[in-house]
Amino acid sequence: MAPKSDSAEGIVLNFVNEQNRPLNSQNVADSLQKYNLKKTAVQKALDALSDSGKISFKEYGKQRIYLARQDQFDIPNTEELDRMKKENLKLQEELEESKRAINEVEGEIRALQTNLTMEQICAKEAKLSAEVEEMEEKLKALRDGVTLVRPEERKAVQDFYQESITQWRRRKRMYKDVWDAITENSPKNLKEFKEELGIEYDEDVGVSLQSFSEMAPQGKRQKR
């Protein structure tokens, strides 16, 4: 008589048949923990099933290896195996096709999620329209000959810029005179000495007096 499916023997028998591979008692006990079966109960069930001939076993020293009885399974012939292989290959291809389709759909979903909502589009349109209107007003003022910067303001900026260039040139000259006087008879490497003192030239920080001088108004430039 077959054991009840919900009994320890029934659960163990079903598991061994489903796995259809060599198993020891520890393998079975580990896999059936969800049924709250202890290893002793699993071992007892395996022994009872093997003694009754419902499963087979082989002994390797002190350890028993349990197997499902193979006579209960329909073993496919060569033709059936070939057919199953072809079906498996076809299913694999269908699976890959389904994965590609899923990836395409997920890509479309991600693209749609990055699109602006209608509310966001309206808000952006209103902002851009306001910016365009403001620029058009400035352009119209320039075309109509409206002076946006008063002459006195322009002159003040130009004078300040020119004075800054003059002071810059003067300080460079003063520094060079002092540096030449200090290092004239110095045995030290001048580059290393400069780094030791933490001195940085204009070029070290990416600026050039010449380039700034060239931006001054033509009539304001000083000859070097």
C-alpha positions as CSV (number, residue, x, y, z in Angstrom):
1,M,0.0,0.0,0.0
2,A,1.3,3.4,-0.9
3,P,2.0,5.7,2.0
4,K,-0.3,8.7,2.6
5,S,0.9,11.8,0.7
6,D,0.9,13.9,3.8
7,S,2.8,11.4,6.0
8,A,6.5,11.5,6.4
9,E,7.0,8.5,4.1
10,G,4.7,10.0,1.5
11,I,6.5,13.3,1.5
12,V,9.9,11.6,1.3
13,L,8.7,9.3,-1.5
14,N,7.3,12.1,-3.6
15,F,10.6,14.1,-3.1
16,V,12.8,11.2,-4.1
17,N,10.7,10.4,-7.2
18,E,10.6,14.1,-8.2
19,Q,14.4,14.5,-7.9
20,N,15.1,11.1,-9.6
21,R,18.8,11.4,-8.7
22,P,21.1,9.9,-6.1
23,L,20.4,11.3,-2.6
24,N,21.6,10.7,0.9
25,S,19.6,11.3,4.1
26,Q,21.2,14.7,4.7
27,N,20.2,15.9,1.2
28,V,16.6,14.9,1.8
29,A,16.4,16.3,5.3
30,D,17.8,19.7,4.1
31,S,15.4,19.9,1.3
32,L,12.3,19.0,3.4
33,Q,12.9,21.4,6.3
34,K,9.7,23.3,5.2
35,Y,7.7,20.2,6.2
36,N,9.2,20.4,9.7
37,L,10.7,16.9,9.3
38,K,13.7,16.1,11.4
39,K,16.6,14.1,10.1
40,T,15.7,11.1,12.2
41,A,12.2,11.1,10.8
42,V,13.6,11.4,7.3
43,Q,16.1,8.6,7.9
44,K,13.3,6.3,9.3
45,A,11.1,7.1,6.3
46,L,13.9,6.3,3.8
47,D,14.7,3.0,5.5
48,A,11.0,2.0,5.5
49,L,10.6,2.9,1.8
50,S,13.8,1.1,0.8
51,D,12.8,-2.0,2.9
52,S,9.4,-2.1,1.3
53,G,10.9,-1.7,-2.2
54,K,9.3,1.6,-3.0
55,I,12.7,3.2,-3.5
56,S,16.1,1.5,-4.1
57,F,19.4,2.1,-2.5
58,K,23.1,1.4,-2.7
59,E,25.6,1.2,0.2
60,Y,28.9,2.9,0.1
61,G,30.7,2.0,3.3
62,K,28.5,3.1,6.2
63,Q,26.4,5.5,4.0
64,R,23.3,4.7,2.0
65,I,22.5,6.4,-1.3
66,Y,18.8,6.3,-2.2
67,L,17.4,6.4,-5.7
68,A,13.9,6.4,-7.2
69,R,12.8,3.1,-8.8
70,Q,13.5,3.5,-12.5
71,D,10.9,0.9,-13.5
72,Q,8.1,3.4,-12.7
73,F,9.3,5.8,-15.3
74,D,8.6,5.7,-19.0
75,I,12.0,5.8,-20.7
76,P,11.8,7.5,-24.1
77,N,13.3,5.8,-27.1
78,T,15.7,7.5,-29.5
79,E,13.0,8.9,-31.6
80,E,11.2,10.4,-28.7
81,L,14.4,11.9,-27.3
82,D,15.1,13.6,-30.7
83,R,11.6,15.0,-30.7
84,M,11.9,16.3,-27.2
85,K,15.3,17.9,-28.0
86,K,13.7,19.7,-31.0
87,E,10.8,20.8,-28.8
88,N,13.2,22.1,-26.2
89,L,15.2,24.0,-28.8
90,K,12.0,25.6,-30.1
91,L,11.0,26.6,-26.6
92,Q,14.4,28.1,-26.0
93,E,14.1,30.2,-29.1
94,E,10.6,31.3,-28.1
95,L,11.9,32.2,-24.7
96,E,14.7,34.3,-26.2
97,E,12.1,36.0,-28.5
98,S,9.9,36.7,-25.5
99,K,12.9,38.2,-23.6
100,R,13.7,40.5,-26.5
101,A,10.1,41.6,-26.7
102,I,10.0,42.3,-22.9
103,N,13.2,44.3,-23.2
104,E,11.8,46.4,-26.0
105,V,8.6,47.1,-24.0
106,E,10.6,48.0,-20.9
107,G,12.7,50.3,-23.1
108,E,9.6,52.0,-24.4
109,I,8.3,52.4,-20.9
110,R,11.5,54.0,-19.7
111,A,11.4,56.4,-22.6
112,L,7.8,57.3,-21.9
113,Q,8.7,57.9,-18.2
114,T,11.4,60.4,-19.2
115,N,8.9,62.5,-21.3
116,L,7.4,65.6,-19.8
117,T,3.8,65.6,-18.7
118,M,1.3,67.9,-20.3
119,E,1.5,70.2,-17.2
120,Q,5.3,70.3,-17.4
121,I,5.1,71.1,-21.2
122,C,2.7,73.9,-20.6
123,A,4.8,75.4,-17.9
124,K,8.0,75.2,-20.0
125,E,6.2,76.7,-23.0
126,A,5.0,79.6,-20.8
127,K,8.5,80.2,-19.5
128,L,10.1,80.1,-22.9
129,S,7.4,82.5,-24.3
130,A,8.2,85.0,-21.6
131,E,11.9,84.7,-22.3
132,V,11.3,85.2,-26.0
133,E,9.1,88.3,-25.4
134,E,11.8,89.8,-23.1
135,M,14.5,89.3,-25.7
136,E,12.3,90.7,-28.5
137,E,11.8,93.9,-26.4
138,K,15.5,94.3,-25.9
139,L,16.1,93.7,-29.6
140,K,13.5,96.3,-30.5
141,A,15.1,98.8,-28.2
142,L,18.5,98.2,-29.8
143,R,17.0,98.6,-33.3
144,D,15.3,101.8,-32.3
145,G,18.6,103.2,-31.2
146,V,17.9,103.3,-27.5
147,T,21.1,103.7,-25.5
148,L,21.1,100.9,-22.9
149,V,24.4,102.2,-21.2
150,R,24.9,105.9,-20.6
151,P,28.2,107.4,-22.0
152,E,29.3,108.4,-18.5
153,E,28.8,104.8,-17.2
154,R,30.7,103.4,-20.1
155,K,33.6,105.8,-19.6
156,A,33.7,105.0,-15.9
157,V,34.0,101.3,-16.6
158,Q,36.6,101.9,-19.3
159,D,38.7,104.1,-17.0
160,F,38.5,101.6,-14.1
161,Y,39.5,98.8,-16.5
162,Q,42.4,100.8,-17.9
163,E,43.6,101.8,-14.4
164,S,43.5,98.1,-13.3
165,I,45.7,97.1,-16.3
166,T,48.1,99.9,-15.5
167,Q,48.4,98.9,-11.9
168,W,48.8,95.3,-12.9
169,R,51.7,96.2,-15.3
170,R,53.3,98.4,-12.7
171,R,53.3,95.7,-10.0
172,K,54.7,93.1,-12.4
173,R,57.6,95.5,-13.1
174,M,58.1,96.2,-9.4
175,Y,58.1,92.5,-8.7
176,K,60.6,91.8,-11.4
177,D,63.0,94.4,-10.2
178,V,62.9,93.1,-6.6
179,W,63.2,89.4,-7.7
180,D,66.2,90.2,-10.0
181,A,67.9,92.0,-7.1
182,I,67.3,89.1,-4.7
183,T,68.3,86.3,-7.0
184,E,71.1,88.0,-8.9
185,N,73.9,86.2,-7.0
186,S,71.8,83.4,-5.5
187,P,73.2,79.9,-6.0
188,K,69.8,78.4,-5.7
189,N,67.7,77.0,-8.6
190,L,65.3,79.9,-9.3
191,K,62.4,77.6,-10.2
192,E,62.8,75.6,-6.9
193,F,63.3,78.8,-5.0
194,K,60.1,80.3,-6.4
195,E,58.2,77.1,-5.5
196,E,59.7,77.1,-2.0
197,L,58.4,80.7,-1.4
198,G,55.0,79.8,-2.9
199,I,55.2,82.4,-5.7
200,E,52.9,82.0,-8.6
201,Y,53.1,83.9,-11.9
202,D,50.2,85.0,-14.0
203,E,50.8,82.1,-16.3
204,D,50.7,79.6,-13.4
205,V,47.0,80.5,-12.8
206,G,46.1,80.7,-16.5
207,V,45.9,84.5,-17.0
208,S,47.8,86.9,-19.2
209,L,48.4,90.6,-18.9
210,Q,48.8,90.9,-22.7
211,S,45.4,89.3,-23.4
212,F,43.6,91.6,-20.9
213,S,45.4,94.6,-22.3
214,E,44.2,93.8,-25.8
215,M,40.6,94.0,-24.6
216,A,41.0,97.6,-23.6
217,P,39.5,100.2,-25.9
218,Q,41.9,101.1,-28.8
219,G,42.4,104.7,-27.7
220,K,43.1,103.6,-24.1
221,R,45.8,101.0,-24.7
222,Q,49.3,101.8,-23.4
223,K,52.3,100.8,-25.4
224,R,54.5,98.4,-23.7
